[in-house]
Amino acid sequence: MLNEQTVDIDSNGISRITHSHDVFSKWSAVSKIEMINEYIFIFFNKSTGTIIPKRIFNSPNEVTQFYNAIANYFEAYSK
């Protein structure tokens, strides 16, 4: 099910906030990240993840900056 959410990232992990819950996951809990077509996907396992549409960013540069940030955190903390 797709629900509107707020996603915050920092070096500690990723927070996902919806109208009904607030979930924090360390980067070590992320299994994979991908950028495909118009979306950025952050997977926690085969059936759970966060989908971030690129259209929420103000520019293609912001998309790239965000993706590079999560890729760097993922790479550094998933080992």
Secondary structure as a PSIPRED ss2 file (coil, helix, strand):
# PSIPRED VFORMAT (PSIPRED V4.0)

   1 M C   1.000  0.000  0.000
   2 L C   1.000  0.000  0.000
   3 N C   1.000  0.000  0.000
   4 E C   1.000  0.000  0.000
   5 Q C   1.000  0.000  0.000
   6 T E   0.000  0.000  1.000
   7 V E   0.000  0.000  1.000
   8 D E   0.000  0.000  1.000
   9 I E   0.000  0.000  1.000
  10 D E   0.000  0.000  1.000
  11 S C   1.000  0.000  0.000
  12 N C   1.000  0.000  0.000
  13 G E   0.000  0.000  1.000
  14 I E   0.000  0.000  1.000
  15 S E   0.000  0.000  1.000
  16 R E   0.000  0.000  1.000
  17 I E   0.000  0.000  1.000
  18 T C   1.000  0.000  0.000
  19 H C   1.000  0.000  0.000
  20 S C   1.000  0.000  0.000
  21 H C   1.000  0.000  0.000
  22 D E   0.000  0.000  1.000
  23 V E   0.000  0.000  1.000
  24 F E   0.000  0.000  1.000
  25 S E   0.000  0.000  1.000
  26 K E   0.000  0.000  1.000
  27 W H   0.000  1.000  0.000
  28 S H   0.000  1.000  0.000
  29 A H   0.000  1.000  0.000
  30 V C   1.000  0.000  0.000
  31 S C   1.000  0.000  0.000
  32 K E   0.000  0.000  1.000
  33 I E   0.000  0.000  1.000
  34 E E   0.000  0.000  1.000
  35 M E   0.000  0.000  1.000
  36 I E   0.000  0.000  1.000
  37 N C   1.000  0.000  0.000
  38 E C   1.000  0.000  0.000
  39 Y E   0.000  0.000  1.000
  40 I E   0.000  0.000  1.000
  41 F E   0.000  0.000  1.000
  42 I E   0.000  0.000  1.000
  43 F E   0.000  0.000  1.000
  44 F C   1.000  0.000  0.000
  45 N C   1.000  0.000  0.000
  46 K C   1.000  0.000  0.000
  47 S C   1.000  0.000  0.000
  48 T C   1.000  0.000  0.000
  49 G E   0.000  0.000  1.000
  50 T E   0.000  0.000  1.000
  51 I E   0.000  0.000  1.000
  52 I E   0.000  0.000  1.000
  53 P E   0.000  0.000  1.000
  54 K H   0.000  1.000  0.000
  55 R H   0.000  1.000  0.000
  56 I H   0.000  1.000  0.000
  57 F C   1.000  0.000  0.000
  58 N C   1.000  0.000  0.000
  59 S C   1.000  0.000  0.000
  60 P H   0.000  1.000  0.000
  61 N H   0.000  1.000  0.000
  62 E H   0.000  1.000  0.000
  63 V H   0.000  1.000  0.000
  64 T H   0.000  1.000  0.000
  65 Q H   0.000  1.000  0.000
  66 F H   0.000  1.000  0.000
  67 Y H   0.000  1.000  0.000
  68 N H   0.000  1.000  0.000
  69 A H   0.000  1.000  0.000
  70 I H   0.000  1.000  0.000
  71 A H   0.000  1.000  0.000
  72 N H   0.000  1.000  0.000
  73 Y H   0.000  1.000  0.000
  74 F H   0.000  1.000  0.000
  75 E H   0.000  1.000  0.000
  76 A H   0.000  1.000  0.000
  77 Y H   0.000  1.000  0.000
  78 S C   1.000  0.000  0.000
  79 K C   1.000  0.000  0.000
